[in-house]
């Protein structure tokens, strides 16, 4: 069975194409959204999803959120006594989604289409593939998130030469892509974005505004670092999306903090973030050579696009209301499920060819000679960003020293004019005959395919000697031994069965509410929680099911504004 997965910074979803449509799959709690969160409870059991997100509020040191931002780096993140890479944490989320799908579909799931931000570089894409492999999935295709949104909106069913701009602001990343449909081909004309900009940054701005009003200067950083404010701020963002003001309140270190915040002041504080959204839009339109008036639609996706200030920015920039008829959190997953159906050759789907583009330029580190002066460490692009793939390009280079006998081709990805500032993908070395500087030519050909494989041919012109290498990310990629060790470690983790996940979620939610409240409310939560834990000790499934429903209703009564 082939499924489509939106592996998000804040939430993840899984879907499948069946009965002629994309169908999203609920998790063990009955929700379509599974928070991209991993935590450990007091007994050392691993929690994934909503229970882990609640645990992050009560015990932030035992949980990890937002780790997608570290995909493709060598950064390790603490989880209890262990440290894990973003790939391993993401694999736990994928394993949870895979288990949900297998329970829902009644059959094993072995293959997946996984979406990635269009602006992910090669290291980040490789890390996503490895996360899938660690979760026991063959990653059939990495699909750019804006392209997935285009499929969800039926771009392939529009008239020929219809151009769309997809504005995708998720929890941790921002993408903008220009797509065009013609003669059965969905082509990405250009992509741009910011992998360090998303809804979490807007949450942090609101948290800082609250801290400035509610706490003395000496306590603010400790409060912000603890991140117990996560739930309060998310609720505040929702309220400010619907009203001109909101009252934010929480309990911290035994005292209640409360502040009224205005939407206008919040939007002013976000001015710098809003400005950062403009540049990728301008770059994508410029690279695609499309005037905004030539766009058939502007499509909004990503949960953070719900904020009124974001919708207003897009409306002002394009002088039209953006299209957002599909749930902003679900569009990408639905598109991934459409591609899963195309890959499975479902007869209900007309064959569509998807073309993608290089999100970053590929080139080599070179030496230039300008007015007799030698300048080292220059970046020489061979395949420019936003070139459609698959693609093959060739450039020629010459020796720079007398009697030089070797040439090192240092392959890089990025946009900096300084070669060493771009991401190194690998190196290829070739021997050349000794001769005066500039007399020996080396031809370098890059061939890049939709699966992210870069084939490098380096040919020395005088002798015809050829060196070939299949370049994959070298800098932060997990070695095969590291992958096997990670698999063993994941197998050893103590996990809660799917049927226990809602119990753990309700317990963590009750604990969070106990921390948030004071007085009679706090005592009432304690009583409800204790009663539920006593029922769990009975191990009677029927009684536990009834008690679970009762506790859920009790918590909803105390926390009526809670929405997931």
SULDA-V797656 format. One record per backbone hydrogen bond with DSSP energy under -0.5 kcal/mol. CO is the residue of the C=O (numbers start at 1). NH is the residue of the N-H. If there is no record, write none. Layout:
((CO NH) (CO NH))
This chain:
((1 3) (1 110) (1 111) (3 113) (4 15) (5 7) (5 115) (6 8) (6 13) (9 66) (10 36) (12 34) (13 6) (14 25) (15 4) (16 18) (16 23) (18 21) (21 18) (23 16) (27 30) (31 27) (33 35) (34 12) (35 37) (36 66) (37 49) (38 64) (39 47) (41 44) (45 41) (46 496) (47 39) (49 53) (50 54) (51 55) (52 56) (53 57) (54 57) (54 58) (55 59) (59 62) (60 63) (61 80) (62 40) (64 38) (66 69) (67 70) (68 71) (70 73) (75 86) (77 84) (79 82) (82 79) (84 77) (85 89) (86 90) (87 91) (88 92) (89 93) (90 94) (91 95) (92 96) (93 97) (94 98) (95 99) (96 100) (97 101) (98 102) (99 103) (100 104) (101 105) (102 106) (102 107) (108 110) (110 138) (111 3) (112 114) (112 140) (112 141) (113 5) (114 143) (115 7) (116 145) (117 120) (121 125) (122 126) (123 127) (124 128) (125 129) (126 130) (127 131) (128 132) (129 133) (130 134) (131 135) (132 137) (133 136) (137 139) (138 112) (138 140) (141 114) (141 143) (143 116) (144 148) (145 149) (146 150) (147 151) (148 152) (149 153) (150 155) (151 154) (154 157) (155 158) (159 162) (161 163) (162 181) (163 296) (163 297) (164 166) (164 179) (165 167) (165 299) (166 168) (166 177) (167 169) (167 301) (168 170) (168 175) (169 304) (169 305) (170 199) (171 200) (173 170) (174 194) (175 168) (176 192) (177 166) (177 179) (178 189) (178 190) (179 164) (180 187) (181 161) (181 162) (182 185) (184 353) (185 182) (185 187) (186 355) (187 180) (187 189) (190 178) (192 176) (194 174) (194 197) (198 201) (198 202) (199 203) (200 204) (201 205) (202 206) (203 207) (204 208) (205 209) (206 210) (207 211) (208 212) (209 213) (210 213) (210 214) (211 215) (216 219) (216 220) (217 220) (217 221) (219 223) (220 224) (221 225) (222 226) (223 227) (224 227) (227 230) (229 233) (230 234) (231 235) (232 236) (233 237) (234 238) (235 239) (236 240) (237 241) (238 242) (239 242) (239 243) (244 263) (246 248) (246 261) (248 259) (250 257) (252 255) (255 252) (257 250) (259 248) (261 246) (262 266) (263 267) (264 268) (265 269) (266 270) (268 271) (270 274) (271 275) (272 276) (273 277) (274 277) (274 278) (275 278) (275 279) (276 280) (277 281) (278 282) (279 283) (280 284) (281 285) (282 286) (283 287) (284 288) (285 289) (285 290) (291 294) (292 295) (297 165) (298 323) (299 167) (301 169) (302 305) (303 306) (304 307) (307 310) (307 311) (308 312) (309 313) (310 314) (311 315) (312 316) (313 317) (314 318) (315 319) (315 320) (323 300) (327 330) (327 331) (328 302) (330 334) (331 335) (332 336) (333 337) (334 338) (335 339) (336 340) (337 341) (338 342) (339 343) (340 344) (341 346) (342 345) (346 349) (352 354) (353 186) (353 355) (355 188) (356 389) (358 386) (361 414) (362 382) (362 383) (363 412) (364 380) (366 378) (368 370) (368 375) (370 373) (373 370) (374 376) (375 368) (377 419) (378 366) (378 380) (379 381) (380 364) (382 384) (383 362) (384 387) (387 358) (389 356) (391 448) (393 446) (395 444) (397 442) (399 438) (401 404) (405 432) (407 409) (407 430) (408 410) (409 411) (409 428) (410 365) (411 425) (411 426) (412 363) (413 423) (417 379) (417 419) (418 421) (419 422) (423 413) (424 474) (424 475) (426 411) (428 409) (430 407) (435 403) (435 404) (436 439) (439 441) (440 399) (441 461) (442 397) (443 445) (443 459) (444 395) (445 457) (446 393) (447 455) (448 390) (448 391) (449 452) (453 449) (453 455) (454 456) (454 471) (455 447) (455 457) (456 469) (457 445) (458 467) (459 443) (459 461) (460 464) (465 460) (467 458) (469 456) (469 471) (471 454) (479 483) (480 484) (481 485) (482 486) (483 487) (484 488) (485 489) (486 490) (487 491) (488 492) (489 493) (493 495) (494 46) (497 500) (497 501) (498 501) (500 504) (501 505) (502 506) (503 507) (504 508) (505 509) (506 510) (507 511) (508 512) (509 513) (510 514) (511 515) (512 516) (513 517) (518 521) (518 522) (519 523) (520 524) (521 525) (522 526) (523 527) (524 528) (525 529) (526 530) (527 531) (528 532) (529 533) (530 534) (531 535) (532 536) (533 537) (534 538) (535 538) (535 539) (535 540) (536 539) (539 541) (540 544) (541 545) (542 546) (543 547) (544 548) (545 549) (546 550) (547 551) (548 552) (549 553) (550 554) (551 555) (552 556) (553 557) (554 558) (555 559) (557 560) (559 562))
